[in-house]
Amino acid sequence: MIRMVNHIMEPSVVREFFFEDIRGKYTSPSTDCEVSSSAESTPKSSKDTEMGVAEAMEMAQVYMNLEKYCENNYCESNMCREEENQLIDRMLSSNVLDLIQKTSPQCPRFKREWKPLEILNFENFCRSWSRSIVHFLDFATRFPVFNQLSPTDKRAWFISRLAPCSFLTMAYQTRVEMCEGLLFGCSNVYPLKSDRWISVEDEHLRSLFSSITETMFSFVIYPMMNLKVTDLHYSLLKACVFFSAGIVVTSVSDKGMEIMRNEYTKHKNALMKLLMNGVESFSEQTDILFQVQDVQNALERVSAHFDQEIQYFHLLGLPIVKKNLLVECHINKLDAKLHFLWKSFNFSDNKEAIKISLFRIQSRH
């Protein structure tokens, strides 16, 4: 027996609330709401500024409700762990389009646990990443704009945005828990301190996540602390990451790309409105603007590195990446351009950038 549980409100109520508030007003392809960020323009009056902030706050509230719905919409089941893993295996053997259309098996929506109770290992990594896939599925398919895309565009956008949005969720939950390691969502954690990496038994996971964890802290988690990112800010930031075209060339049509680009502009402006509310200094506004962009860039590069490295797992005795869903989402989207981008952002060698990031955090506290 499986029982759906949602600790926010009934799913139908949440869905109605989300669609009613977001359709047309926030996700229409219209560019009427596109304005320059606060760092680039001077408000006409304090009243105009207040209205802009109020609208941004309203938009953020809608996305915060969506994020809470996705996080808390889980199943209580009498399935044993082995049965859950079998269902996960069936989902990973399916394809992206069937997953989006919900005609394929899905990872059980067991409750996500963000407390660091066990060190990352191969099994709990597979479970947590599979759970992240269905979390992202719930998130993406509740955007009316996403649902209006053609099947081909939906597939391409899902593949492009899965990893960046998932890593952002992991980073924010790590920040909320104030954990000294990157949280994956199944009570599992990868330690930040290098002297504890040996506790991760799987050498392939160590090779993959040592640099990712360091980078996520230096360029995503610490900057979010510096910016004092709240649930509202995070929800809008995740919408921005979702609507961003990223660094991977996708097969999205020109029409689909234009729609998503317009949405990105509106959501990025709303995020800047909230983060810069009450900030008068131009230098501080510019600093906020650059920090947010750095966070987004880091998420894209971490995702590109993850996609690049995971393809080698099957050569090292980890056949999971031969699964069709992972091949579609992480391996087939790679091209030579990603290799160049990754080399230009070498995490292990970018010591000076890490020092600057840490210095900026320390100077603010």
C-alpha positions in Angstrom: 0.0 0.0 0.0 1.2 3.5 -0.9 -0.2 6.6 0.7 0.6 10.1 -0.6 1.7 12.5 2.1 1.9 16.3 1.7 2.6 18.4 4.8 1.8 21.7 3.0 -1.7 21.1 1.7 -3.6 18.7 -0.6 -1.8 18.3 -3.9 -4.8 19.4 -5.9 -5.1 22.6 -3.8 -1.4 23.3 -4.3 -1.7 22.7 -8.0 -4.7 24.9 -8.4 -3.0 27.7 -6.3 0.2 27.4 -8.4 -1.5 27.5 -11.8 -3.9 30.2 -10.9 -1.1 32.5 -9.6 1.5 31.8 -12.2 -0.3 31.3 -15.5 -0.3 34.4 -17.6 0.9 36.8 -15.0 4.3 35.3 -14.6 4.9 32.8 -17.3 3.4 34.3 -20.4 5.8 34.7 -23.3 5.1 38.4 -23.2 8.0 40.7 -22.6 6.0 43.4 -21.0 7.5 42.8 -17.6 11.1 42.8 -18.8 13.0 45.6 -17.2 16.6 46.4 -16.4 18.0 45.1 -13.1 18.3 47.5 -10.2 22.0 47.7 -10.7 21.5 49.2 -14.1 18.5 51.5 -13.8 17.3 54.2 -11.4 13.7 53.8 -10.1 11.3 56.5 -11.1 9.9 56.9 -7.6 9.8 55.1 -4.3 6.2 54.0 -5.0 7.4 52.3 -8.2 10.1 50.6 -6.3 7.7 49.4 -3.6 5.4 48.0 -6.3 8.2 46.2 -8.0 9.4 44.6 -4.8 5.9 43.6 -3.9 5.4 41.9 -7.2 8.7 40.1 -6.9 7.8 39.0 -3.4 4.5 37.6 -4.7 6.3 35.8 -7.5 8.8 34.3 -5.0 6.0 33.2 -2.7 4.5 31.2 -5.5 7.8 29.4 -6.2 8.4 28.8 -2.6 5.1 27.0 -2.3 6.0 25.0 -5.4 9.3 24.0 -3.9 7.8 23.0 -0.6 5.1 21.0 -2.4 7.8 19.1 -4.3 9.9 18.5 -1.2 7.0 17.4 1.0 5.0 15.4 -1.5 6.2 11.9 -0.7 4.9 8.4 -0.3 4.6 6.2 2.7 5.0 2.6 1.4 5.4 -0.9 2.8 7.9 -1.7 0.0 11.2 -3.0 1.3 14.4 -1.3 0.2 15.1 -4.0 -2.3 11.7 -3.5 -4.0 12.4 0.3 -4.1 15.7 -0.3 -5.7 14.1 -2.5 -8.3 11.7 0.2 -9.1 14.5 2.7 -9.3 16.3 0.4 -11.7 13.2 0.2 -14.0 13.0 4.0 -14.0 16.7 4.3 -15.0 16.0 1.9 -17.8 13.3 4.1 -19.3 13.7 7.2 -21.4 13.2 11.0 -20.6 10.1 11.5 -22.8 8.3 8.6 -21.1 9.3 10.0 -17.7 8.0 13.4 -18.5 4.7 12.0 -19.9 4.6 9.8 -16.8 4.1 6.6 -18.7 7.3 4.9 -17.3 8.1 3.6 -13.8 9.3 6.2 -11.3 11.6 6.2 -8.3 9.4 5.8 -5.2 8.8 9.2 -3.6 10.2 8.3 -0.2 10.8 11.2 2.2 14.0 13.1 1.5 16.2 13.3 4.6 18.7 16.2 4.8 20.3 15.3 8.1 23.9 14.0 7.6 23.6 10.5 9.1 25.8 8.4 6.8 28.7 8.9 4.5 28.1 8.8 0.7 28.3 5.3 -0.8 27.4 3.9 -4.2 24.0 2.6 -3.2 22.7 5.7 -1.4 24.1 7.9 -4.2 22.0 6.0 -6.7 19.0 6.3 -4.5 19.4 10.0 -3.8 20.1 10.9 -7.4 17.1 8.9 -8.6 15.0 10.7 -6.0 16.4 14.0 -7.3 15.2 13.1 -10.8 11.6 12.6 -9.7 11.8 15.7 -7.5 12.9 17.7 -10.6 10.1 15.9 -12.6 7.5 17.2 -10.1 9.1 20.7 -10.3 9.4 21.0 -14.0 6.0 19.6 -15.0 4.2 22.2 -12.8 5.5 25.1 -14.9 2.7 25.9 -17.4 5.4 27.3 -19.8 7.3 24.0 -19.7 4.1 22.1 -20.4 3.4 24.3 -23.4 6.7 23.3 -25.1 6.8 20.7 -27.8 7.7 17.1 -26.7 11.1 17.5 -28.3 11.8 20.8 -26.5 10.5 19.4 -23.2 12.9 16.5 -23.5 15.9 18.8 -24.3 15.1 21.3 -21.6 14.6 18.5 -18.9 18.0 17.1 -19.8 19.7 20.5 -19.7 18.3 21.6 -16.4 18.2 18.4 -14.3 21.7 18.6 -12.9 22.0 22.4 -12.2 18.7 22.5 -10.4 19.5 19.3 -8.4 22.9 20.6 -7.3 21.3 23.9 -6.3 18.8 22.1 -4.1 21.6 20.1 -2.5 23.6 23.3 -1.9 20.7 25.2 -0.3 19.8 22.3 2.0 23.5 22.0 3.0 23.4 25.7 3.8 20.2 25.3 5.8 21.6 22.4 7.8 24.9 24.2 8.3 26.6 20.9 7.4 30.3 20.5 6.8 29.8 18.4 3.8 27.6 18.3 0.7 24.2 16.7 1.4 22.5 14.5 -1.2 19.0 14.0 0.3 19.1 10.4 1.6 20.8 11.2 4.9 24.1 10.9 3.0 26.9 13.4 2.9 30.2 13.9 1.2 32.7 15.5 3.7 34.1 18.9 2.9 37.4 18.4 4.8 40.0 16.4 2.8 41.2 14.4 5.8 37.7 12.8 5.9 37.5 11.8 2.3 39.0 8.5 3.1 35.8 7.6 4.9 34.1 7.4 1.5 34.9 3.8 0.6 34.3 4.0 -3.1 37.3 5.6 -4.8 35.2 6.6 -7.9 32.9 8.6 -5.8 35.9 10.2 -4.1 37.4 11.1 -7.5 34.1 12.6 -8.6 32.8 14.5 -5.6 36.0 15.8 -3.9 36.4 18.6 -6.4 32.6 19.1 -6.8 32.1 19.5 -3.0 35.0 22.0 -2.7 33.6 24.0 -5.6 30.0 23.9 -4.3 31.1 25.3 -1.0 33.4 28.0 -2.4 31.3 29.2 -5.3 27.7 28.4 -4.3 27.1 27.7 -0.6 29.4 30.3 0.9 28.1 33.0 -1.5 24.5 32.1 -0.6 25.5 32.6 3.1 27.2 35.9 2.1 24.0 37.0 0.3 21.8 35.9 3.2 19.7 33.9 0.8 16.3 33.0 2.3 13.7 30.5 1.1 12.1 33.2 -1.0 15.5 34.1 -2.7 16.3 30.4 -3.2 13.0 29.7 -4.8 13.4 32.5 -7.3 17.1 31.5 -7.9 16.0 28.0 -8.7 13.4 29.3 -11.2 16.2 31.3 -12.8 18.4 28.3 -13.1 15.5 26.3 -14.5 14.8 29.0 -17.2 18.5 29.6 -18.0 19.8 28.1 -21.3 23.0 27.1 -19.5 26.3 26.3 -21.3 25.2 23.1 -23.1 24.0 23.5 -26.7 20.6 21.8 -26.8 18.2 20.9 -29.6 15.5 23.3 -28.3 13.7 25.1 -31.1 14.1 28.8 -31.7 10.5 29.4 -30.5 11.0 27.3 -27.3 14.3 29.1 -26.6 12.7 32.5 -27.0 9.9 31.6 -24.6 12.3 30.3 -21.9 14.7 33.3 -22.4 11.8 35.7 -21.8 10.9 33.8 -18.6 14.5 33.9 -17.5 14.7 37.7 -17.9 11.6 38.2 -15.8 12.6 35.8 -13.0 16.2 37.2 -12.9 14.8 40.7 -12.6 12.5 39.6 -9.8 15.4 38.0 -7.9 17.5 41.1 -8.2 14.6 43.2 -6.9 14.5 41.2 -3.7 18.2 40.9 -3.2 18.8 44.6 -3.8 15.8 45.8 -1.8 17.2 48.5 0.6 20.7 48.4 -1.0 21.6 51.9 -2.0 25.3 51.7 -2.9 26.0 51.0 -6.5 29.1 49.0 -5.6 27.0 46.8 -3.3 24.4 46.3 -6.0 27.1 45.3 -8.5 28.6 42.9 -6.0 25.3 41.2 -5.5 24.8 41.0 -9.3 28.2 39.4 -9.8 27.8 37.0 -6.9 24.5 35.7 -8.2 25.9 35.3 -11.7 29.0 33.5 -10.2 26.7 31.1 -8.4 24.8 30.3 -11.6 28.0 29.8 -13.5 29.4 27.5 -10.9 26.3 25.4 -11.0 26.6 25.0 -14.7 30.3 24.1 -14.6 29.7 21.6 -11.7 27.0 20.0 -13.8 29.2 19.8 -16.9 31.9 18.2 -14.9 29.5 15.7 -13.4 28.2 14.8 -16.8 31.7 14.4 -18.1 33.0 12.2 -15.3 30.1 9.9 -14.7 30.4 8.4 -18.2 33.6 6.7 -17.1 31.9 4.8 -14.2 31.0 1.8 -16.3 34.6 1.3 -17.3 35.5 1.1 -13.6 33.0 -1.6 -12.7 29.9 0.6 -12.1 27.4 -0.3 -14.8 24.7 2.0 -13.7 25.6 4.7 -16.2 24.7 2.3 -19.0 21.1 2.8 -18.0 19.2 4.6 -20.7 17.9 7.5 -18.6 21.4 8.4 -17.3 22.8 8.1 -20.8 20.2 10.6 -22.1 20.5 13.0 -19.1 24.3 13.0 -18.6 26.3 11.4 -21.3 24.7 12.0 -24.7 24.5 15.8 -24.1 28.2 16.2 -23.9 30.2 17.8 -26.7 33.7 19.2 -27.1 32.6 22.6 -26.0 32.0 21.3 -22.5 35.5 19.9 -22.3 36.9 23.3 -23.1 34.7 25.0 -20.5 35.7 22.5 -17.8 39.4 23.0 -18.5 38.9 26.8 -18.3 37.5 26.4 -14.8 39.8 23.8 -13.2 38.5 23.5 -9.7 41.6 21.9 -8.2 43.9 24.6 -9.6 41.7 27.6 -9.0 43.2 28.3 -5.5 43.2 32.1 -5.9 39.5 32.2 -6.7 38.7 30.0 -3.7 40.8 32.3 -1.4 39.0 35.4 -2.8 35.6 33.7 -2.1 36.6 32.8 1.4 38.0 36.3 2.1 34.8 37.9 0.9 32.8 35.7 3.3 35.0 36.4 6.3 35.1 40.2 5.6 31.3 40.3 5.8 31.0 38.5 9.2 
